[in-house]
């Protein structure tokens, strides 16, 4: 059977799970919610950096157009 993951990917995954296990099992173990928050923060920051300016611009433009029409939807 062909190997699904490269040795490098397999090693990285094993290391990541090892770090997770160490964190969870250590004396300073945090809740799973804390771990997930820490993992999601960089992803959320990246998404906001990429998308928030465009979203705000679109919403402000729509509000300006609404006000220019006399405040009606």
C-alpha positions in Angstrom: 0.0 0.0 0.0 1.3 3.5 -0.9 2.2 5.8 1.9 -0.4 8.5 2.3 1.9 11.1 4.0 5.5 12.0 3.3 8.0 11.3 6.0 8.4 15.0 6.6 4.6 15.6 7.0 4.2 12.6 9.2 7.1 13.8 11.4 5.5 17.3 11.6 2.1 15.9 12.6 3.7 13.6 15.2 5.6 16.5 16.6 2.5 18.7 16.8 0.4 16.0 18.5 3.3 15.4 20.9 3.4 19.1 21.8 -0.4 19.1 22.3 -0.2 16.0 24.5 2.6 17.6 26.6 0.6 20.8 27.0 -2.5 19.0 28.0 -0.8 16.6 30.4 1.6 19.1 32.0 1.0 20.6 35.5 -0.1 23.8 33.9 -2.7 22.1 31.7 -5.3 24.5 30.3 -8.8 23.7 29.1 -9.4 22.5 25.6 -11.2 25.8 25.0 -8.0 27.7 25.8 -6.0 25.5 23.5 -8.4 26.0 20.7 -8.5 29.8 21.2 -4.7 30.0 21.0 -4.7 27.9 17.8 -7.5 30.0 16.2 -6.1 33.5 17.1 -3.5 33.6 14.3 -6.0 32.2 11.8 -8.6 34.8 12.8 -6.1 37.6 12.7 -5.0 36.6 9.2 -8.6 36.3 8.0 -9.4 39.8 9.5 -6.3 41.3 8.0 -7.3 40.0 4.6 -11.1 40.6 4.7 -12.0 43.3 7.3 -11.0 46.4 5.3 -13.0 45.3 2.3 -16.0 44.4 4.4 -15.9 47.8 6.2 -15.5 49.7 3.0 -18.5 47.9 1.5 -20.7 48.5 4.6 -19.7 52.2 4.7 -20.4 52.6 1.0 -23.9 51.0 1.4 -24.7 53.2 4.4 -23.6 56.4 2.5 -25.8 55.3 -0.4 -28.7 54.7 2.0 -28.3 58.1 3.7 -28.0 59.8 0.3 -31.4 58.2 -0.7 -33.0 59.8 2.3 -32.4 57.2 5.0 -34.7 54.6 3.6 -33.7 51.0 2.7 
